[in-house]
Amino acid sequence: MTDIGALRKTYRTRKAELLATLGERAASTRTVRHALRANSDLVDAMLVELWQMAALPEACALLAVGGFGRSELYPYSDVDVLVLLPDGTSPDNDADLKGRIEAFISNCWDLGLEIGSSVRSLSECLSEAERDVTIQTALLESRLITGNGKLASKFQKAFFAAMDPQAFFVAKTLEMRQRHTKFEDTPYSLEPNCKESPGGLRDLQIILWVSKAAGLGDNWKALAQNGLATAFEIKQIQRNEALLVQIRARLHLLARRREDRLIFDLQTAVAEAFGYSNSESDADQKGVVRASEHLMRRYYWAAKAVAQLNQILLMNIEERLNPSTHTPQRINDRFNDKAGTLDVVSDDLYQRNPHAILETFLVYQTTVGIKGLSARTLRALYNARDLMDSKFRSDPVNRKTFMQIITQHEGLTHAMRQMNQTSVLGRYLWVFRRIVGQMQHDLFHVYTVDQHILMVLRNMRRFFIVEHAHEYPFCSQLASGWDKPWVLYVAALFHDIAKGRGGDHSELGTIEARRFCKAHGIDAEDTALIEFLVREHLTMSRIAQKADLSDPKIIADFAQRVGNERNLTALYLLTVADIRGTSPKVWNAWKGKLLEDLYKYTARALGGRAPDPDAEVEARKREALVMVALYAMPFEAHKPLWDTLDVSYFMRHEASDIAWHTKQISRHVDTDHPIVRARRSPIGEGLQVMVYTHDQPDLFARICGYFDQSGFSILDAKVHTSKTSYALDTFQVITAGGIDEHFRELTAMVESGLTNAIAKETPLPAPSRGRVSRRVKSFPIAPRVTLRPDERAQLWLLNISASDRQGLLYSITRVLAHHQIEVKLAKVVTLGERVEDTFLIQGPQLQHNRTQIEIETELLDALAS
């Protein structure tokens, strides 16, 4: 008998040959599938040898289950097996049997197999399958490897006899929905899982599982023969399945582990394995399209097709299982209500009446009780794609129907998603088709362009829905007084429509929006607003997050650019919807407050109340004094501190902050020791930290270094130096874990730790080398530093753009401290994994060109290190 050492050597040699076959650049789908089958056969052969070595009883059987049961084994997938025992046999009662089973499993691991094993009797298998749908699914694909064939056959007959196809269908479809929810119901994430994401291999496997359980076939050919799918649909399934299989196999091979995600680290390597390379983009675009972009666009189209076909086939199977619940109810001459889905009255409806294509989504929106499209409708739409040509797009009836869809009060988000999933949106709006499946390499967005646009549209729609008013009350308040929501929906649809063409996508998008408005008969006033929104959709966010909002000129210039309050309100709503639609990590309460402040200041200026600095200061002082009085402080206790502060302090701080500072400092105005106080941030997120101490050149850098080492992220910093040379700085900081559970401990830690850090007289330590994320490694951006005088030529504006990493802010402020540059204001903006920081700085050294160049060079070195 062969020993384990010799068997292991044989296995490794033969597997290496298989992996080499998979690794060939020109490996075809047939070659890859053959290699996966050969890998399964190889493991089968090894298991037979190990089973014989363990000398297990003849009454037992070894079965392959799960993915291994399909005889298609990926390079680093688990080898799932079942040791099947006859009833009345148990290793717990038979020491010899237990020892043989343990020896078999141990030898599997020694051989190098990633074994996943279970040991059950026949009745235990049936009992476990009845309780757990995951076990039931694994056993559904079982096949005999070696051992007692009669026992295996008996088990399979009993298993299928006990199968409840209806219950299994419900359980698997619910499981699928939960899985899709985990991936945000979209196949278009930038690092999709080719197995588990919507439109992945698992969606195809579910079709075959429920079909097999229902006795309707266990392969694609059988499904077609049973009338569940057309020959064309099966061809589409097989073509897209082949791509997903190739991608998954190559992911395993390149990662040298079980890896089903198209992570950034591997996308380029997988693309090159497919033969893709960087290339010039289409004639209407500029720049280079990466190899990974070619691959991902192909993946997204495949996943989209799989998602559509998954819907069609599952609905057909459900109808076979429950024919009595699918009796059509008439809606109009073209559509029926079939079990809550919209069903075409005939398969050739769209060929006979192409106008019904867009009408489908209008009826879907306006018919109570309709929750989706039927399998027949999805199939008819799939087959009608060629009908949606230039003539279809220019048809006045279709244009009118599309505008009716846009202007409906209900169901817009669902209708647009369905239109995109069925390719109708891209066929009708040809300009939209260009950005379907288009990746964004800006370290900011986490969705493809088309999915981002639909997310923004959804966010905009939610502002007008009462049930969502609690999410963003101010947005909902403004939306409640808006007369034409559809204007904002059109702007949302077009705001990023020109991404990826090169040039300014805002300007190019404005041209596309103008064409749309003209073609669809939108009047001049509404067209002008839509164009304004598309052209300026980035402006409000940029000013709110980078400019000094206490500067009256900033507000006056923005008010002039906006023009009127209607434009301002529309731009504010679009900006909030846009930021929220980029990534779950990008939006925070601080950004919300900045935007709301900019809106209110600008609305006041547009209303004829131009900012009066003197009046504003007096108003804030009065409001702060009212708050100070609530602290039961002595009469005029505020004067020692306020007498040391100039107008700029009162302009840049809100009354609540002034009152808080006054309470904490008024008795210690001439202190020789640093004062650090922390409280819950008034914006409801993170901490607000105040520092009062003798000013020193490296103070800001020391504070940033402390926050960085302690795991805090700085959102905003207001830096002020009093007439008596005391620094009075206020920081908004957050921590990844939140502050709610450990608020007292965190405030005590900050107050004590930061005080000690400031009091140190040692040189600033060298910045730590922060870890760079996988995404930043894959899509690095060139750091940019710009230094220029502000508009009044009194201070300097330093703008920095770079990939984010731990310790970045400290590295920047350390350079400034080295040159004795004083930071007056800091706005720290994190956009996903990119930072856009703005500093208002001053220092006599900045008057010299040589020093400016030195600072910029050192900052670039710090950003790149």
Order of alpha helices (4+ residues) and beta strands (2+ residues): alpha-alpha-beta-beta-alpha-beta-alpha-alpha-beta-alpha-alpha-alpha-alpha-alpha-alpha-beta-beta-alpha-beta-beta-beta-alpha-alpha-beta-alpha-alpha-alpha-alpha-alpha-alpha-alpha-alpha-alpha-alpha-alpha-alpha-alpha-alpha-alpha-alpha-alpha-alpha-alpha-beta-beta-alpha-beta-beta-alpha-alpha-beta-beta-alpha-beta-beta-alpha
